[in-house]
Every structure is written in structure tokens, then in C-alpha cells.
């Protein structure tokens, strides 16, 4: 019985190191890099700003940055939707999904090298 448990724990650990399955959400702290790299949708919030938020998985990513000055890396297969009410955010799109940067009124930039569409209002 113990051997089965150890094998199951090892498999679960290996799967989560490559990206967990299911929806995830969390709060990212200033200066941190928070990543979505699994199967399923992912939501990250950076309330104080200045976070790096990465979307690398197969699901959709939703990011919010009320503190501003965040960088959104959209490299996954799913769509990447980011809200930057704090302004001064940067979105780098190189994945297969659509990239949308919204709620920014000044100082936002969007670089698009993805296969989907890019949309950003008031980006320079």
C-alpha cells in the first residue's frame, strides 16, 4: 500500500512541475513573477503593481493590475486578457491566442508577434 502511495505522489508531483490541471487563481506580489503554465484557466491579480505575469499554458489567462506598471507575457495557447487600471503596463504577445489589454488610460504598450489578434486601446 505504501509503495502505491509513493508512486501516486511522485506522478502527481511530476505533473504539477510541468503545469497543473484545472483552474487556478492567486495574488501576485510586487516584484514577483507569477506564471500560468497548466491546463485550464488562470487568474492572477497584482493589486500593488509592478508584477510580471506570464501566460504559458493551454488555457485562458486573466490578469488584473490596479497598481500599474505590470508586464504581461502572453506566450500560451489560450487567450490573454489583462486589465491595467493603474496604467503604465506592457503586454508582450507571442502565443497562439488573442491578446487584449484594457482599462489603461496612459503609458501602456503592446507588442504583438502572436498568431491571434491583438487589441489595446490607448496604447502607444
C-alpha contacts under 8 A as a table, 3 or more apart, distances in Angstrom:
res1	aa1	res2	aa2	distance
1	X	4	X	5.28
1	X	5	X	6.44
2	X	5	X	5.08
2	X	6	X	6.26
3	X	6	X	5.15
3	X	7	X	6.19
4	X	7	X	5.13
4	X	8	X	6.11
5	X	8	X	5.13
5	X	9	X	6.05
6	X	9	X	5.07
6	X	10	X	6.10
7	X	10	X	5.11
7	X	11	X	6.27
8	X	11	X	5.18
8	X	12	X	6.19
9	X	12	X	5.16
9	X	13	X	6.12
10	X	13	X	5.13
10	X	14	X	6.18
11	X	14	X	5.11
11	X	15	X	6.20
12	X	15	X	5.16
12	X	16	X	6.26
13	X	16	X	5.25
13	X	17	X	6.19
14	X	17	X	5.21
14	X	18	X	6.62
15	X	18	X	5.40
15	X	19	X	6.28
15	X	20	X	6.22
16	X	19	X	4.72
16	X	20	X	4.37
16	X	21	X	7.69
17	X	20	X	7.33
18	X	37	X	7.50
18	X	38	X	7.28
19	X	36	X	7.88
19	X	37	X	5.02
19	X	38	X	3.88
19	X	39	X	6.99
19	X	57	X	7.57
20	X	37	X	7.44
20	X	38	X	4.72
20	X	39	X	6.42
21	X	38	X	5.62
21	X	39	X	4.72
21	X	40	X	6.14
22	X	38	X	7.46
22	X	39	X	5.99
22	X	40	X	4.73
22	X	41	X	7.05
23	X	39	X	7.67
23	X	40	X	4.89
23	X	41	X	4.76
23	X	42	X	5.62
24	X	40	X	7.61
24	X	41	X	6.55
24	X	42	X	4.80
24	X	43	X	6.34
25	X	42	X	5.57
25	X	43	X	4.43
25	X	44	X	5.51
26	X	43	X	6.53
26	X	44	X	5.06
26	X	45	X	6.41
27	X	44	X	5.63
27	X	45	X	4.80
27	X	46	X	5.90
27	X	47	X	7.61
28	X	32	X	6.48
28	X	33	X	7.42
28	X	34	X	6.11
28	X	44	X	6.50
28	X	45	X	5.91
28	X	46	X	4.94
28	X	47	X	7.73
28	X	51	X	6.79
29	X	32	X	5.53
29	X	46	X	6.21
29	X	47	X	7.77
29	X	48	X	7.14
29	X	49	X	7.80
29	X	51	X	6.64
30	X	46	X	7.12
30	X	48	X	6.12
30	X	49	X	5.75
30	X	50	X	5.17
30	X	51	X	5.15
31	X	50	X	5.75
31	X	51	X	5.14
31	X	52	X	7.22
32	X	51	X	5.44
32	X	52	X	6.23
33	X	51	X	6.10
33	X	52	X	4.48
33	X	53	X	5.76
33	X	54	X	7.28
34	X	44	X	7.55
34	X	51	X	7.72
34	X	52	X	6.35
34	X	53	X	5.06
34	X	54	X	6.18
35	X	53	X	5.93
35	X	54	X	4.53
35	X	55	X	6.02
35	X	56	X	7.14
36	X	42	X	6.02
36	X	54	X	6.02
36	X	55	X	4.87
36	X	56	X	5.73
36	X	57	X	5.88
36	X	61	X	7.20
37	X	55	X	6.44
37	X	56	X	4.67
37	X	57	X	3.89
37	X	58	X	7.38
37	X	76	X	7.86
38	X	56	X	7.61
38	X	57	X	4.77
38	X	58	X	6.52
38	X	59	X	7.32
39	X	57	X	5.99
39	X	58	X	5.26
39	X	59	X	5.60
40	X	57	X	7.76
40	X	58	X	6.70
40	X	59	X	4.51
40	X	60	X	7.02
41	X	59	X	4.71
41	X	60	X	4.79
41	X	61	X	5.86
42	X	59	X	7.14
42	X	60	X	6.36
42	X	61	X	4.82
42	X	62	X	6.29
43	X	61	X	5.84
43	X	62	X	4.76
43	X	63	X	5.77
44	X	53	X	7.48
44	X	62	X	6.56
44	X	63	X	5.00
44	X	64	X	6.57
45	X	63	X	5.78
45	X	64	X	4.81
45	X	65	X	6.14
46	X	49	X	5.43
46	X	50	X	7.67
46	X	51	X	6.32
46	X	63	X	7.84
46	X	64	X	6.14
46	X	65	X	4.85
46	X	66	X	6.85
46	X	67	X	6.92
46	X	70	X	7.97
47	X	64	X	7.60
47	X	65	X	5.80
47	X	66	X	5.29
47	X	67	X	5.35
48	X	65	X	7.52
48	X	66	X	6.85
48	X	67	X	4.39
48	X	68	X	7.51
49	X	65	X	5.79
49	X	66	X	6.53
49	X	67	X	3.74
49	X	68	X	4.70
49	X	69	X	5.74
49	X	70	X	5.90
49	X	86	X	7.49
50	X	67	X	7.21
50	X	68	X	6.38
50	X	69	X	4.75
50	X	70	X	4.62
50	X	71	X	7.51
51	X	69	X	7.34
51	X	70	X	4.86
51	X	71	X	6.47
52	X	70	X	5.85
52	X	71	X	4.90
52	X	72	X	6.08
52	X	73	X	7.51
53	X	63	X	7.33
53	X	70	X	7.44
53	X	71	X	6.23
53	X	72	X	4.89
53	X	73	X	6.13
54	X	72	X	5.94
54	X	73	X	4.61
54	X	74	X	6.11
54	X	75	X	7.39
55	X	61	X	6.08
55	X	72	X	7.78
55	X	73	X	6.04
55	X	74	X	4.87
55	X	75	X	5.66
55	X	76	X	5.46
55	X	80	X	7.10
56	X	74	X	6.74
56	X	75	X	4.97
56	X	76	X	3.94
56	X	77	X	7.30
56	X	95	X	8.00
57	X	60	X	7.93
57	X	75	X	7.85
57	X	76	X	4.87
57	X	77	X	6.36
57	X	78	X	7.22
58	X	76	X	5.82
58	X	77	X	4.75
58	X	78	X	5.34
59	X	76	X	7.57
59	X	77	X	6.70
59	X	78	X	4.69
59	X	79	X	7.25
60	X	77	X	7.87
60	X	78	X	4.49
60	X	79	X	4.70
60	X	80	X	5.94
60	X	81	X	7.94
61	X	78	X	7.18
61	X	79	X	6.27
61	X	80	X	4.86
61	X	81	X	6.20
62	X	80	X	6.09
62	X	81	X	4.84
62	X	82	X	5.74
63	X	72	X	7.93
63	X	80	X	7.88
63	X	81	X	6.28
63	X	82	X	4.56
63	X	83	X	6.26
64	X	82	X	5.69
64	X	83	X	4.72
64	X	84	X	6.12
65	X	68	X	5.46
65	X	69	X	7.83
65	X	70	X	6.47
65	X	82	X	7.73
65	X	83	X	6.08
65	X	84	X	4.82
65	X	85	X	6.48
65	X	86	X	6.44
66	X	83	X	7.67
66	X	84	X	5.81
66	X	85	X	4.86
66	X	86	X	4.60
66	X	87	X	7.94
67	X	84	X	7.78
67	X	85	X	7.28
67	X	86	X	4.64
67	X	87	X	7.75
68	X	84	X	5.91
68	X	85	X	6.60
68	X	86	X	3.65
68	X	87	X	4.76
68	X	88	X	5.69
68	X	89	X	6.05
69	X	86	X	7.17
69	X	87	X	6.44
69	X	88	X	4.72
69	X	89	X	4.65
69	X	90	X	7.47
70	X	84	X	7.75
70	X	88	X	7.26
70	X	89	X	4.82
70	X	90	X	6.44
71	X	89	X	5.72
71	X	90	X	4.72
71	X	91	X	5.80
71	X	92	X	7.67
72	X	82	X	7.52
72	X	89	X	7.72
72	X	90	X	6.18
72	X	91	X	4.62
72	X	92	X	6.17
73	X	91	X	6.07
73	X	92	X	5.01
73	X	93	X	6.29
73	X	94	X	7.97
74	X	80	X	6.06
74	X	91	X	7.30
74	X	92	X	6.00
74	X	93	X	4.71
74	X	94	X	6.12
74	X	95	X	5.92
74	X	99	X	7.21
75	X	93	X	6.22
75	X	94	X	5.01
75	X	95	X	3.92
75	X	96	X	7.32
76	X	79	X	7.70
76	X	94	X	7.86
76	X	95	X	4.82
76	X	96	X	6.36
76	X	97	X	6.96
77	X	95	X	5.76
77	X	96	X	4.70
77	X	97	X	5.30
78	X	95	X	7.86
78	X	96	X	6.72
78	X	97	X	4.72
78	X	98	X	7.31
79	X	96	X	7.87
79	X	97	X	4.41
79	X	98	X	4.72
79	X	99	X	6.04
80	X	97	X	6.92
80	X	98	X	6.16
80	X	99	X	4.82
80	X	100	X	6.30
81	X	99	X	6.01
81	X	100	X	4.87
81	X	101	X	6.14
81	X	102	X	7.87
82	X	100	X	6.22
82	X	101	X	4.90
82	X	102	X	6.26
83	X	101	X	5.96
83	X	102	X	4.96
83	X	103	X	5.43
83	X	104	X	7.10
84	X	87	X	5.43
84	X	88	X	7.68
84	X	89	X	6.36
84	X	101	X	7.34
84	X	102	X	6.41
84	X	103	X	5.46
84	X	104	X	5.08
85	X	103	X	5.14
85	X	104	X	5.29
85	X	105	X	7.49
86	X	104	X	7.07
87	X	104	X	5.03
87	X	105	X	6.24
87	X	106	X	5.62
87	X	107	X	6.05
87	X	108	X	6.35
88	X	104	X	7.53
88	X	106	X	6.38
88	X	107	X	4.33
88	X	108	X	4.75
88	X	109	X	7.81
89	X	104	X	7.75
89	X	107	X	6.86
89	X	108	X	4.74
89	X	109	X	6.55
90	X	108	X	5.61
90	X	109	X	4.79
90	X	110	X	5.81
91	X	101	X	7.19
91	X	109	X	6.26
91	X	110	X	4.64
91	X	111	X	6.26
92	X	110	X	5.93
92	X	111	X	4.89
92	X	112	X	6.32
92	X	113	X	7.96
93	X	99	X	6.51
93	X	110	X	7.54
93	X	111	X	6.00
93	X	112	X	4.83
93	X	113	X	5.72
93	X	114	X	5.46
93	X	118	X	7.88
94	X	112	X	6.45
94	X	113	X	4.71
94	X	114	X	4.07
94	X	115	X	7.46
95	X	113	X	7.62
95	X	114	X	4.88
95	X	115	X	6.62
95	X	116	X	7.65
96	X	114	X	5.62
96	X	115	X	4.88
96	X	116	X	5.58
97	X	114	X	7.09
97	X	115	X	6.68
97	X	116	X	4.81
97	X	117	X	7.33
98	X	114	X	7.75
98	X	115	X	7.80
98	X	116	X	4.52
98	X	117	X	4.75
98	X	118	X	5.90
99	X	116	X	7.31
99	X	117	X	6.26
99	X	118	X	4.75
99	X	119	X	6.27
100	X	118	X	5.89
100	X	119	X	4.77
100	X	120	X	5.88
101	X	104	X	7.52
101	X	110	X	7.72
101	X	119	X	6.33
101	X	120	X	4.86
101	X	121	X	7.25
102	X	120	X	6.06
102	X	121	X	6.36
103	X	121	X	7.91
104	X	107	X	7.67
104	X	108	X	6.48
104	X	121	X	7.35
104	X	122	X	6.82
104	X	123	X	7.82
105	X	108	X	7.73
105	X	122	X	6.03
106	X	122	X	6.57
106	X	123	X	7.25
107	X	123	X	6.80
107	X	124	X	6.80
108	X	122	X	7.19
108	X	123	X	4.86
108	X	124	X	6.30
109	X	123	X	4.95
109	X	124	X	5.53
110	X	120	X	6.95
110	X	123	X	6.65
110	X	124	X	7.91
112	X	118	X	6.46
114	X	117	X	7.33
120	X	123	X	5.82
